[in-house]
Amino acid sequence: MAWGGKRGRPKQIQPESSSTPERPVSREEDIIKATPKRCTVSSYASLVNPDEGTSLQFVEASTINGIKYAKIETEDIAPEVEYWQSIILCSVLGVNPPLETNLEILPIDKICLVKRGVFLVRFAYLDDQLSFVQKGVYYVDHKPLLVKAWNP
C-alpha cells in the first residue's frame, strides 16, 4: 500500500499482473520479472586495487627506563615543521589593537589571537617572515610592536 490517500489513509494500489483467468502466470515468469538487471557500470571500488597501500611494516617501539616510546622520523613531521617556520609572535605594548587592519600591506596568510594582545602571524613565504623579523622596530598607533620568530 502507498500513503497519500485522504487524511493520511493508505491508498489502494492494484498489483500489476499479466495473468488472466484463462492464462495464469507461471512461477518462472514471476522470478524472471522480479530479478533486477545487473548494471554494467564500474564502481570506484572495482577500479581500486585492494592490495595497494595496505602493506604494513612492524617497527618495534623504543624502550627507555621500561617505558615504550614511539619513534618519529624527520620526514614524518617535515610538512608541519615547514608550516610553523614562517610564523612570528607579535604583541603591541600598551594596547590591544585589531592587528588584522594594521598589517594589510604584508603577504600574510593567517593571523590568530593567542591571548589578549598577543598574536600569531603566519606569512605566506618564509622569506617574507625573515625580512619582517630582521627589519627591526615597528610601531602601531605610536606604540612599539614586539616581533619574535616562533620557536616551539
C-alpha positions as CSV (number, residue, x, y, z in Angstrom):
1,M,0.0,0.0,0.0
2,A,1.1,3.5,-0.7
3,W,0.4,6.5,1.5
4,G,-1.2,9.5,0.0
5,G,-5.0,9.0,0.3
6,K,-7.3,11.3,2.1
7,R,-6.2,12.3,5.6
8,G,-3.1,10.0,5.5
9,R,-5.1,6.9,4.9
10,P,-3.3,4.3,2.7
11,K,-4.3,4.4,-1.0
12,Q,-5.1,1.0,-2.5
13,I,-2.9,0.2,-5.5
14,Q,-3.8,-2.7,-7.7
15,P,-1.0,-5.1,-8.3
16,E,0.2,-5.3,-11.9
17,S,-0.1,-8.8,-13.3
18,S,-0.1,-10.2,-16.8
19,S,-2.3,-13.1,-15.7
20,T,-5.8,-13.5,-16.9
21,P,-8.4,-16.1,-15.8
22,E,-7.7,-18.0,-19.0
23,R,-3.8,-17.9,-18.7
24,P,-2.4,-17.8,-15.1
25,V,1.2,-16.6,-14.7
26,S,3.7,-19.3,-14.1
27,R,6.2,-19.2,-11.2
28,E,9.2,-18.9,-13.6
29,E,7.8,-15.7,-15.2
30,D,7.4,-14.1,-11.8
31,I,11.0,-14.9,-11.0
32,I,12.3,-13.5,-14.3
33,K,10.4,-10.3,-13.8
34,A,11.4,-9.9,-10.2
35,T,15.2,-10.4,-10.9
36,P,16.8,-6.9,-11.2
37,K,19.0,-6.3,-14.2
38,R,22.7,-6.1,-13.5
39,C,24.4,-2.7,-14.0
40,T,27.5,-2.8,-16.3
41,V,28.9,0.5,-15.0
42,S,32.1,0.0,-12.9
43,S,32.2,1.4,-9.4
44,Y,35.1,3.2,-7.8
45,A,35.7,0.2,-5.6
46,S,36.1,-2.1,-8.5
47,L,38.8,0.2,-10.1
48,V,40.9,0.4,-7.0
49,N,43.5,-2.2,-6.2
50,P,42.6,-3.6,-2.8
51,D,46.2,-4.5,-2.0
52,E,47.5,-1.0,-2.8
53,G,48.6,0.9,0.3
54,T,47.8,-1.8,2.8
55,S,51.3,-3.2,3.4
56,L,52.3,-2.6,7.0
57,Q,55.8,-2.8,8.4
58,F,56.3,-3.6,12.0
59,V,58.6,-1.2,13.8
60,E,59.5,-2.1,17.4
61,A,59.0,0.7,19.9
62,S,62.0,2.1,21.7
63,T,62.1,1.3,25.4
64,I,63.6,3.8,27.8
65,N,63.5,3.0,31.5
66,G,60.8,0.4,31.0
67,I,58.5,2.8,29.1
68,K,57.8,2.3,25.4
69,Y,58.2,5.4,23.2
70,A,57.2,5.8,19.5
71,K,59.9,6.5,17.0
72,I,59.2,9.6,14.8
73,E,61.2,10.1,11.7
74,T,62.1,13.6,10.5
75,E,60.3,13.0,7.2
76,D,57.1,12.3,9.1
77,I,57.0,15.7,10.6
78,A,58.7,17.7,7.8
79,P,55.5,19.3,6.5
80,E,54.5,20.5,10.0
81,V,57.9,22.0,10.7
82,E,57.8,23.8,7.3
83,Y,54.3,25.2,8.2
84,W,55.4,26.6,11.6
85,Q,58.7,28.1,10.3
86,S,57.0,31.1,8.7
87,I,55.2,32.1,11.9
88,I,56.0,35.1,14.2
89,L,54.7,36.1,17.5
90,C,53.6,39.8,17.8
91,S,52.5,42.0,20.6
92,V,51.8,45.7,20.8
93,L,52.9,47.2,24.1
94,G,50.2,49.1,26.0
95,V,47.2,48.3,23.8
96,N,45.1,45.5,22.3
97,P,44.7,46.6,18.7
98,P,42.9,44.7,15.9
99,L,46.1,43.5,14.3
100,E,44.5,42.5,11.0
101,T,43.9,46.1,10.0
102,N,47.5,47.2,10.8
103,L,49.3,44.6,8.7
104,E,47.3,44.8,5.5
105,I,50.3,45.6,3.2
106,L,52.2,42.4,4.1
107,P,51.8,39.0,2.4
108,I,50.1,37.4,5.5
109,D,48.4,34.0,5.3
110,K,46.7,33.9,8.8
111,I,46.5,35.9,12.0
112,C,45.5,34.1,15.2
113,L,44.9,35.6,18.6
114,V,46.9,33.7,21.3
115,K,45.7,35.7,24.2
116,R,44.8,39.4,24.8
117,G,47.3,41.5,22.9
118,V,49.4,38.5,21.6
119,F,49.1,37.3,18.0
120,L,50.5,34.6,15.9
121,V,51.1,35.8,12.3
122,R,51.7,33.2,9.6
123,F,53.3,34.6,6.4
124,A,52.8,33.0,3.0
125,Y,56.5,32.6,2.5
126,L,59.5,32.1,4.8
127,D,61.4,34.9,3.1
128,D,58.7,37.4,4.0
129,Q,58.8,36.3,7.6
130,L,62.6,36.6,7.8
131,S,62.6,40.1,6.3
132,F,59.8,41.2,8.7
133,V,61.7,39.9,11.7
134,Q,65.1,41.4,10.6
135,K,63.7,44.8,9.6
136,G,63.7,46.0,13.2
137,V,61.3,48.1,15.2
138,Y,57.6,48.6,14.1
139,Y,55.0,51.0,15.5
140,V,51.3,50.6,15.6
141,D,49.5,53.8,16.6
142,H,52.8,55.2,18.1
143,K,53.1,52.1,20.2
144,P,56.0,49.6,19.7
145,L,55.3,46.3,18.1
146,L,57.3,43.4,19.6
147,V,58.2,40.8,17.0
148,K,59.7,37.4,17.7
149,A,60.2,34.4,15.4
150,W,58.2,31.4,16.5
151,N,60.3,28.8,18.4
152,P,58.3,25.8,19.7
